[in-house]
Amino acid sequence: MTEPLASLLTALDLTDTGARTSEDIFTGPSQWMPLGRVFGGQVLAQSIVAASRTVPDGRAIHSMHGYFLRPGDVNLPITFSVDRIHDGRSFSTRRTQAYQSGQPILSMIASFQDEDEGLTHQVEMPTDIPDPETLPNSADSLENVEHPVAQYWASERPFDIRHITSPIYLTVDGEHVAHQAVWFRSIGALPDDPDLHRAALAYASDYTIMESVMRRHGVAWATPGLRAASLDHAMWWHRPARVDEWLLYVQESPSASGGRGLALGRIFSRDGRLVASVAQEAMVRVPLA
């Protein structure tokens, strides 16, 4: 197993401390990041794992709403407290708070459900999408850039991400539109644990969704003075999926104003099943010309 993927699995393998207040307490490490701030997708995924540890067997997460409260420090462990808000006949509700140095860095509420039958429909997957094998990966786009963030994105992330048709790492090529799509999958096989794949899907969903805001305004990640941070993140799991197989993430931004941008996303399996929907608001601030 490659080191980035092993690091992801280590971060998601939370420790049950055995401590109990009125809540369940878990701890987990942070993955190294070049700027020293915890990746938002990581703490989201860890919060989901913590909540999943407290629900009855067979209940899978189907929705999550989280707020990023403070930037996390990769040099410190994270403590997760889970409040068992409600257990019904089919649904369970949990609230997870993530802490560092006694301060909350993320607050999340999630709902879990027994497997059930019901009405079924979905939007169709776009048909004019090139196969991921025909697209360059991040390493191809960034291999000659010496900046530490670029090197991390090129070779040290646990996911292979391929933009359609070009990334916005250094420049925004083509028409400035408020939509984009990416293929992604983990860089190696993951264990056959559906809860782990759901958490890892939340992890990966935070990588590129705000780019639909940035692409609309021609703002690349390398733009001098750019300040960007996720404010909240909501997600709905519709159907099972493996994150070590190619998934298509279709993203669009309906609005940006007040230094904030809203982005919406749909994640499809390669065979066209809609597996998840995502919404995120982010702070995006660019120096005025």
C-alpha positions as CSV (number, residue, x, y, z in Angstrom):
1,M,0.0,0.0,0.0
2,T,1.3,3.5,-0.9
3,E,2.1,5.9,2.0
4,P,-0.6,8.4,1.2
5,L,-3.3,5.7,1.2
6,A,-1.9,4.2,4.4
7,S,-1.9,7.7,6.0
8,L,-5.6,8.0,5.1
9,L,-6.5,4.7,6.6
10,T,-4.5,5.5,9.8
11,A,-6.4,8.8,10.1
12,L,-9.7,7.1,9.8
13,D,-8.8,4.3,12.3
14,L,-10.0,6.2,15.3
15,T,-9.2,5.2,18.9
16,D,-12.0,4.6,21.4
17,T,-10.5,6.1,24.5
18,G,-12.8,4.3,26.8
19,A,-13.7,7.7,28.4
20,R,-17.4,8.5,28.8
21,T,-19.3,11.6,29.7
22,S,-22.8,11.8,28.3
23,E,-21.1,11.2,25.0
24,D,-18.8,8.7,23.3
25,I,-15.2,9.9,23.0
26,F,-12.7,9.0,20.2
27,T,-9.3,10.4,19.2
28,G,-7.5,10.4,15.8
29,P,-4.3,11.7,14.2
30,S,-4.0,14.4,11.5
31,Q,-2.4,13.8,8.2
32,W,0.5,16.0,7.3
33,M,-0.4,18.9,5.0
34,P,2.2,21.3,3.5
35,L,0.6,24.5,5.1
36,G,0.1,22.9,8.5
37,R,-3.7,23.1,8.4
38,V,-5.9,20.0,8.7
39,F,-7.7,19.1,5.4
40,G,-11.4,19.7,5.8
41,G,-12.3,16.4,4.1
42,Q,-10.2,14.5,6.7
43,V,-12.0,15.9,9.7
44,L,-15.4,15.4,8.0
45,A,-14.5,11.7,7.3
46,Q,-13.2,11.2,10.8
47,S,-16.4,12.7,12.3
48,I,-18.4,10.3,10.2
49,V,-16.4,7.3,11.4
50,A,-16.8,8.4,15.0
51,A,-20.6,8.7,14.6
52,S,-20.8,5.4,12.7
53,R,-19.1,3.6,15.6
54,T,-22.1,4.4,17.8
55,V,-25.1,3.3,15.7
56,P,-26.7,-0.1,15.5
57,D,-25.2,-2.6,13.1
58,G,-26.7,-2.3,9.6
59,R,-27.5,1.4,9.8
60,A,-25.6,3.4,7.2
61,I,-25.1,7.2,7.0
62,H,-27.5,8.8,4.4
63,S,-27.0,12.5,5.2
64,M,-24.6,14.8,6.9
65,H,-24.4,18.6,7.6
66,G,-21.2,20.0,9.0
67,Y,-19.8,23.4,9.8
68,F,-16.0,24.2,9.8
69,L,-15.5,26.4,12.8
70,R,-11.7,26.8,13.1
71,P,-8.6,25.7,11.1
72,G,-7.1,22.6,12.5
73,D,-3.4,22.0,13.3
74,V,-1.8,18.9,11.7
75,N,0.6,18.7,14.6
76,L,-2.1,18.0,17.1
77,P,-4.5,15.0,17.6
78,I,-8.2,15.5,17.2
79,T,-10.8,14.5,19.9
80,F,-14.3,13.6,18.7
81,S,-17.3,13.6,21.0
82,V,-20.5,11.9,19.7
83,D,-23.9,12.7,21.1
84,R,-26.4,9.9,20.6
85,I,-29.3,12.2,19.9
86,H,-31.9,9.7,18.8
87,D,-32.4,6.1,17.9
88,G,-35.7,5.2,16.3
89,R,-37.0,2.1,14.7
90,S,-35.3,2.8,11.3
91,F,-33.2,6.0,11.8
92,S,-30.4,7.2,14.2
93,T,-29.2,10.7,14.6
94,R,-25.8,11.7,15.9
95,R,-24.0,15.0,16.6
96,T,-20.2,14.9,16.4
97,Q,-17.9,17.7,17.6
98,A,-14.2,17.7,16.7
99,Y,-11.8,19.4,19.1
100,Q,-8.2,20.5,19.3
101,S,-6.8,22.1,22.4
102,G,-10.3,22.2,23.9
103,Q,-11.7,24.2,21.1
104,P,-14.2,22.9,18.5
105,I,-12.9,22.9,14.9
106,L,-16.0,21.2,13.3
107,S,-19.6,20.5,14.3
108,M,-21.5,17.9,12.4
109,I,-24.9,16.3,12.6
110,A,-25.6,13.0,10.7
111,S,-28.5,10.6,10.1
112,F,-28.3,6.9,9.7
113,Q,-30.9,4.5,8.3
114,D,-31.5,0.7,8.1
115,E,-31.5,-0.6,4.5
116,D,-35.1,-0.1,3.2
117,E,-37.1,-0.4,0.0
118,G,-38.9,2.5,-1.6
119,L,-39.5,4.7,-4.6
120,T,-36.4,5.0,-6.9
121,H,-35.3,7.5,-9.5
122,Q,-32.3,9.6,-10.3
123,V,-31.0,12.2,-12.7
124,E,-29.0,10.8,-15.6
125,M,-25.2,10.9,-15.7
126,P,-23.7,13.2,-18.4
127,T,-22.9,11.3,-21.6
128,D,-20.3,13.6,-23.2
129,I,-17.6,12.8,-20.7
130,P,-14.1,11.5,-21.7
131,D,-12.9,8.3,-20.0
132,P,-10.5,9.0,-17.0
133,E,-7.7,7.0,-18.7
134,T,-7.6,9.6,-21.5
135,L,-7.0,12.5,-19.0
136,P,-3.8,13.7,-17.3
137,N,-3.5,13.3,-13.6
138,S,-2.3,15.8,-11.1
139,A,1.3,14.6,-11.3
140,D,1.3,15.3,-15.1
141,S,0.1,18.8,-14.5
142,L,2.3,19.7,-11.6
143,E,5.5,17.6,-11.8
144,N,7.6,20.6,-12.8
145,V,6.3,23.0,-10.1
146,E,8.6,23.2,-7.1
147,H,6.1,24.7,-4.6
148,P,5.5,22.3,-1.7
149,V,1.7,22.5,-2.1
150,A,2.0,21.6,-5.8
151,Q,4.3,18.7,-5.0
152,Y,1.8,17.5,-2.3
153,W,-1.1,17.7,-4.8
154,A,1.0,16.0,-7.5
155,S,2.1,12.9,-5.6
156,E,1.1,12.8,-1.9
157,R,-2.7,12.8,-1.9
158,P,-4.5,9.4,-1.5
159,F,-6.7,10.1,-4.5
160,D,-6.1,10.3,-8.2
161,I,-8.0,13.3,-9.5
162,R,-8.4,14.0,-13.2
163,H,-10.1,17.2,-14.4
164,I,-12.3,17.5,-17.4
165,T,-10.9,19.0,-19.5
166,S,-8.1,20.8,-17.6
167,P,-7.3,21.7,-13.9
168,I,-7.1,25.2,-12.5
169,Y,-4.0,24.7,-10.4
170,L,-1.9,27.3,-12.3
171,T,-4.2,28.9,-14.8
172,V,-7.9,28.7,-15.9
173,D,-7.9,27.7,-19.5
174,G,-10.9,27.9,-21.8
175,E,-14.2,29.6,-21.1
176,H,-14.8,30.9,-17.6
177,V,-17.9,28.8,-16.7
178,A,-19.5,28.0,-13.3
179,H,-19.3,24.2,-13.7
180,Q,-16.7,21.5,-14.1
181,A,-16.3,17.7,-13.7
182,V,-13.6,15.5,-12.4
183,W,-12.9,11.8,-12.2
184,F,-11.5,10.5,-9.0
185,R,-10.6,7.2,-7.2
186,S,-8.2,6.2,-4.4
187,I,-4.7,5.4,-5.6
188,G,-5.0,1.8,-4.4
189,A,-7.5,-0.7,-3.2
190,L,-9.3,-0.1,0.1
191,P,-10.7,-2.7,2.6
192,D,-14.2,-4.1,1.9
193,D,-15.9,-2.0,4.6
194,P,-18.9,0.0,3.3
195,D,-18.7,2.5,6.2
196,L,-15.1,3.2,5.3
197,H,-16.0,3.8,1.7
198,R,-18.8,6.2,2.7
199,A,-16.4,8.1,5.0
200,A,-13.7,8.2,2.3
201,L,-16.3,9.5,-0.2
202,A,-16.9,12.4,2.1
203,Y,-13.2,13.0,2.4
204,A,-12.7,13.2,-1.4
205,S,-15.8,15.3,-1.9
206,D,-14.0,18.3,-0.3
207,Y,-11.1,18.4,-2.8
208,T,-12.5,20.2,-5.8
209,I,-16.1,21.3,-5.3
210,M,-15.2,25.0,-4.7
211,E,-13.4,25.1,-8.0
212,S,-16.7,25.6,-9.8
213,V,-16.8,29.0,-8.1
214,M,-13.2,29.8,-9.0
215,R,-13.4,28.7,-12.6
216,R,-16.3,31.0,-13.2
217,H,-14.1,34.0,-12.3
218,G,-10.9,32.8,-13.8
219,V,-9.3,32.3,-10.4
220,A,-6.6,29.6,-10.3
221,W,-5.2,28.1,-7.1
222,A,-1.9,29.9,-7.8
223,T,-3.6,33.4,-7.9
224,P,-1.6,35.7,-5.6
225,G,-3.4,36.7,-2.5
226,L,-6.2,34.1,-2.9
227,R,-7.9,33.2,0.4
228,A,-10.2,30.2,0.3
229,A,-11.7,28.1,3.0
230,S,-14.7,25.8,3.3
231,L,-17.4,27.1,5.6
232,D,-19.9,24.2,5.6
233,H,-20.4,20.9,3.9
234,A,-23.6,18.9,3.4
235,M,-23.8,15.4,1.8
236,W,-26.4,12.8,0.9
237,W,-25.5,9.2,0.2
238,H,-28.0,7.7,-2.3
239,R,-26.4,4.3,-3.3
240,P,-23.4,2.2,-2.3
241,A,-20.1,2.9,-4.1
242,R,-16.5,2.0,-3.8
243,V,-14.0,4.9,-3.8
244,D,-11.2,2.7,-5.2
245,E,-13.2,2.6,-8.5
246,W,-13.6,5.6,-10.8
247,L,-16.3,8.0,-9.8
248,L,-17.5,11.1,-11.7
249,Y,-18.0,14.3,-9.7
250,V,-20.1,16.9,-11.6
251,Q,-20.0,20.3,-10.0
252,E,-21.6,23.7,-10.5
253,S,-21.9,27.0,-8.7
254,P,-25.3,28.7,-8.8
255,S,-24.1,31.9,-6.9
256,A,-21.2,33.8,-5.4
257,S,-21.6,37.0,-3.4
258,G,-20.3,38.6,-0.2
259,G,-17.0,36.9,-0.4
260,R,-18.7,33.5,-0.4
261,G,-19.5,31.0,-3.1
262,L,-22.0,28.1,-3.2
263,A,-21.2,24.9,-5.0
264,L,-23.3,21.8,-5.7
265,G,-22.1,18.4,-6.8
266,R,-23.3,15.0,-7.9
267,I,-21.2,11.9,-7.8
268,F,-21.8,9.1,-10.2
269,S,-20.4,5.6,-10.5
270,R,-18.8,4.8,-13.8
271,D,-21.9,2.7,-14.8
272,G,-24.2,5.7,-14.3
273,R,-25.6,5.3,-10.8
274,L,-26.0,8.5,-8.8
275,V,-24.2,7.6,-5.5
276,A,-24.1,10.9,-3.7
277,S,-25.0,14.6,-3.8
278,V,-23.0,17.4,-2.2
279,A,-23.4,21.1,-1.3
280,Q,-20.7,23.4,0.1
281,E,-20.4,27.1,0.8
282,A,-16.9,28.5,0.9
283,M,-15.1,31.7,1.5
284,V,-13.4,32.9,-1.6
285,R,-11.6,36.2,-1.5
286,V,-9.4,37.6,-4.2
287,P,-7.5,40.9,-4.0
288,L,-9.2,43.6,-6.0
289,A,-7.3,44.7,-9.1
